[in-house]
Amino acid sequence: MSSPHDEKLPPGKAKSAAPNIEEYQLGVWLLRLDRDRVLGKGKLWDNIRKALPLYYSLILEIYRIAPRLFTFFILTQIWQGVEDALQMQFSSRVLKAVSTPDLRCSMD
């Protein structure tokens, strides 16, 4: 009797070994990882290196289509990062001012 996992493979194709699955209990979650599919550091950097020319050509093509809009988008993204940093700096100053008691003011 054959099980549902027994599949007909084309001639010349060998059935691969069983997957190497690791299980981790993270709180109430059970995480299962197939170790054969996890990317190592070398393979990850190799994939990034291979993809960089594609990203570069994509950016150039977007710039060629709408240079002003692309420039405006890049400037707004830079400003958004600066704005977040400034907001955190000012919030930190306000919190310090509120948390430290003013010694000149006395409560009589």
Backbone bond lengths (Angstrom), bond angles and torsions (degrees), N, CA, C in turn:
res aa  C-N    CA-C-N  psi(-1)  N-CA   C-N-CA  omega(-1)  CA-C   N-CA-C  phi
1 M - - - 1.441 - - 1.519 107.68 -
2 S 1.314 117.74 133.62 1.460 120.49 -177.43 1.523 110.36 -97.11
3 S 1.313 114.56 146.28 1.462 120.25 178.63 1.525 109.47 -90.26
4 P 1.337 117.92 165.50 1.460 119.22 -179.79 1.519 113.06 -65.93
5 H 1.326 117.08 -16.42 1.455 120.05 -179.84 1.524 112.11 -83.86
6 D 1.324 117.80 -14.34 1.458 120.34 176.87 1.525 107.83 -77.82
7 E 1.323 116.05 110.37 1.451 120.57 -177.77 1.519 109.01 -112.23
8 K 1.303 114.84 152.64 1.458 120.01 174.08 1.518 108.34 -79.43
9 L 1.308 116.32 119.92 1.451 121.33 179.34 1.511 109.26 -102.02
10 P 1.334 116.84 146.80 1.461 118.71 176.72 1.519 110.28 -62.40
11 P 1.322 117.58 154.37 1.463 119.85 179.93 1.530 110.75 -60.55
12 G 1.314 115.26 140.17 1.460 121.08 179.63 1.516 112.84 90.89
13 K 1.324 118.09 -8.91 1.465 121.39 178.75 1.519 108.80 -100.19
14 A 1.294 116.40 121.29 1.456 120.31 177.71 1.523 108.83 -89.86
15 K 1.298 116.09 149.17 1.456 120.67 178.35 1.525 108.03 -74.22
16 S 1.346 115.50 130.30 1.456 119.50 -177.54 1.515 110.19 -73.77
17 A 1.304 114.32 162.07 1.465 120.28 179.78 1.527 109.47 -68.10
18 A 1.304 115.38 162.30 1.464 120.45 179.45 1.520 109.50 -62.35
19 P 1.328 117.64 145.05 1.464 119.69 -178.68 1.528 111.48 -66.50
20 N 1.303 114.76 147.93 1.457 122.13 179.09 1.533 107.77 -90.35
21 I 1.322 117.54 93.67 1.461 122.43 -174.81 1.519 109.59 -102.93
22 E 1.337 114.83 129.73 1.455 121.65 175.57 1.519 108.41 -110.90
23 E 1.319 116.77 141.75 1.458 121.45 180.00 1.524 109.71 -116.03
24 Y 1.333 115.43 137.97 1.458 122.77 177.00 1.521 108.20 -129.16
25 Q 1.317 116.51 135.39 1.459 121.39 176.15 1.524 107.46 -96.52
26 L 1.323 116.83 113.90 1.458 122.76 179.73 1.519 108.32 -116.66
27 G 1.317 115.68 90.34 1.462 119.56 -176.53 1.518 109.48 68.09
28 V 1.326 115.89 -121.75 1.462 119.82 178.26 1.520 111.90 -90.59
29 W 1.343 116.87 -5.04 1.461 121.01 -176.44 1.524 110.73 -95.49
30 L 1.311 115.84 142.36 1.458 122.41 173.34 1.523 107.26 -108.78
31 L 1.322 116.10 113.90 1.455 121.99 -177.62 1.517 108.91 -99.10
32 R 1.320 116.18 127.04 1.466 121.27 177.60 1.521 108.87 -117.08
33 L 1.329 115.59 127.58 1.458 121.66 -179.36 1.519 109.96 -120.95
34 D 1.317 114.84 134.42 1.454 120.72 173.54 1.524 106.93 -89.13
35 R 1.310 117.56 106.63 1.457 123.12 -174.54 1.530 112.09 -62.59
36 D 1.316 118.28 -24.25 1.456 120.28 -179.48 1.530 111.29 -73.11
37 R 1.320 117.82 -23.72 1.462 121.35 -176.87 1.520 113.41 -99.24
38 V 1.323 118.19 -8.81 1.458 120.81 179.85 1.523 108.49 -72.92
39 L 1.334 115.34 132.04 1.460 120.07 -179.22 1.514 110.42 -79.61
40 G 1.296 116.28 134.78 1.451 120.68 173.15 1.522 109.44 -82.94
41 K 1.323 116.63 171.34 1.459 120.02 -178.81 1.522 111.41 -61.77
42 G 1.300 116.86 -41.31 1.463 120.08 -179.20 1.513 112.27 -64.12
43 K 1.312 116.74 -43.17 1.457 120.27 -179.11 1.524 110.83 -69.70
44 L 1.328 117.04 -36.50 1.459 121.11 178.78 1.524 110.32 -63.32
45 W 1.341 117.29 -48.28 1.456 120.15 179.60 1.517 111.62 -65.87
46 D 1.319 116.94 -32.63 1.460 120.80 176.88 1.518 110.19 -65.34
47 N 1.335 117.41 -42.21 1.455 121.25 177.98 1.528 111.52 -65.04
48 I 1.325 116.66 -39.93 1.466 120.43 178.17 1.527 110.15 -64.49
49 R 1.325 116.13 -44.05 1.465 120.53 179.68 1.521 111.53 -61.18
50 K 1.329 116.84 -38.71 1.460 120.60 179.54 1.523 112.06 -71.80
51 A 1.337 117.54 -28.50 1.458 120.98 -176.43 1.527 113.20 -85.22
52 L 1.323 118.64 -19.37 1.464 120.81 -176.79 1.531 113.64 -56.77
53 P 1.325 120.89 -44.75 1.469 118.83 177.69 1.531 112.88 -61.80
54 L 1.318 116.92 -32.86 1.459 119.69 178.14 1.525 111.12 -67.45
55 Y 1.335 116.90 -42.41 1.459 120.56 177.38 1.529 110.75 -64.41
56 Y 1.320 116.40 -40.02 1.457 120.52 179.70 1.528 110.67 -62.88
57 S 1.308 117.09 -45.12 1.467 119.39 179.02 1.526 111.52 -66.93
58 L 1.329 117.76 -34.06 1.465 120.99 176.36 1.522 110.63 -63.84
59 I 1.327 117.19 -45.09 1.464 120.85 179.32 1.518 110.76 -63.34
60 L 1.332 117.60 -42.60 1.463 120.34 178.57 1.524 111.50 -63.57
61 E 1.303 117.84 -39.80 1.457 120.93 179.91 1.527 111.29 -66.80
62 I 1.319 117.24 -40.86 1.470 120.40 176.93 1.527 109.58 -63.36
63 Y 1.328 117.43 -41.28 1.462 120.95 179.01 1.523 110.78 -64.45
64 R 1.331 118.06 -39.53 1.466 120.72 179.64 1.528 111.93 -66.04
65 I 1.317 116.84 -32.20 1.474 120.16 -179.09 1.525 110.57 -72.19
66 A 1.331 117.68 -47.47 1.467 121.28 -176.96 1.522 109.74 -145.04
67 P 1.331 117.13 83.08 1.460 119.53 -175.39 1.530 113.71 -63.79
68 R 1.329 118.12 -40.65 1.467 120.20 -179.98 1.521 111.27 -66.33
69 L 1.317 116.30 -45.16 1.458 120.19 -179.39 1.530 110.90 -64.93
70 F 1.330 117.21 -39.75 1.461 121.31 178.21 1.534 110.52 -63.51
71 T 1.345 116.49 -44.57 1.456 120.76 178.82 1.522 110.66 -63.10
72 F 1.336 116.78 -43.35 1.456 121.07 177.79 1.527 110.80 -60.85
73 F 1.318 117.07 -41.93 1.466 121.20 179.48 1.526 110.70 -62.75
74 I 1.329 117.58 -45.35 1.468 121.08 -179.80 1.529 110.30 -62.98
75 L 1.340 116.95 -42.98 1.462 119.92 179.31 1.526 111.86 -64.94
76 T 1.327 117.93 -38.24 1.468 119.69 178.00 1.522 111.24 -67.88
77 Q 1.320 117.99 -35.08 1.462 120.48 177.32 1.531 110.87 -66.96
78 I 1.327 116.87 -39.76 1.463 120.60 176.95 1.523 109.97 -65.09
79 W 1.353 116.91 -44.63 1.455 120.10 179.14 1.529 111.16 -62.70
80 Q 1.323 117.16 -37.15 1.464 120.03 178.98 1.525 110.76 -61.07
81 G 1.325 117.88 -40.82 1.458 121.01 177.01 1.511 112.31 -66.16
82 V 1.339 116.88 -41.29 1.459 121.08 178.60 1.529 109.74 -66.80
83 E 1.316 116.44 -41.03 1.462 120.95 -179.46 1.527 111.50 -61.38
84 D 1.322 117.10 -42.58 1.467 120.66 177.86 1.529 111.17 -61.96
85 A 1.332 116.49 -42.12 1.462 119.70 179.11 1.523 111.15 -65.34
86 L 1.342 117.32 -42.30 1.461 120.60 178.19 1.523 111.76 -64.95
87 Q 1.311 116.50 -40.29 1.460 120.47 179.14 1.533 110.84 -62.63
88 M 1.325 116.95 -41.86 1.462 119.64 177.76 1.528 111.27 -65.51
89 Q 1.331 117.49 -39.37 1.458 121.45 179.37 1.526 110.61 -63.42
90 F 1.328 117.37 -46.60 1.460 120.48 -179.46 1.527 111.37 -68.59
91 S 1.315 117.49 -37.78 1.468 120.35 176.79 1.521 110.49 -63.33
92 S 1.314 116.92 -39.25 1.462 120.96 178.10 1.523 110.73 -63.17
93 R 1.329 116.72 -42.19 1.469 120.41 178.65 1.523 111.22 -63.74
94 V 1.329 117.07 -42.81 1.463 120.66 -179.88 1.523 110.08 -64.59
95 L 1.321 117.81 -43.07 1.456 120.59 179.31 1.529 111.87 -64.07
96 K 1.323 116.82 -39.05 1.465 119.55 176.94 1.525 110.74 -65.09
97 A 1.326 116.74 -39.89 1.466 120.20 179.91 1.523 111.16 -66.41
98 V 1.302 117.12 -36.93 1.459 120.86 -179.31 1.525 111.01 -75.41
99 S 1.317 117.37 -36.40 1.474 120.26 -174.16 1.522 113.22 -79.80
100 T 1.322 119.00 -26.89 1.461 120.23 178.91 1.519 109.96 -90.01
101 P 1.329 117.61 128.96 1.462 119.43 -178.99 1.521 110.98 -71.96
102 D 1.304 114.84 143.54 1.473 120.21 178.84 1.523 107.15 -85.29
103 L 1.319 117.21 118.24 1.449 121.53 -175.50 1.527 112.29 -77.21
104 R 1.321 118.26 -20.10 1.458 120.95 -179.77 1.524 111.69 -74.12
105 C 1.306 117.09 -24.85 1.457 121.20 -176.95 1.534 108.97 -97.52
106 S 1.312 117.13 120.93 1.470 119.20 -179.51 1.511 109.45 -109.99
107 M 1.319 115.30 146.30 1.457 121.97 -179.18 1.533 108.13 -101.23
108 D 1.340 118.06 97.05 1.459 121.12 179.38 1.482 111.67 -96.35
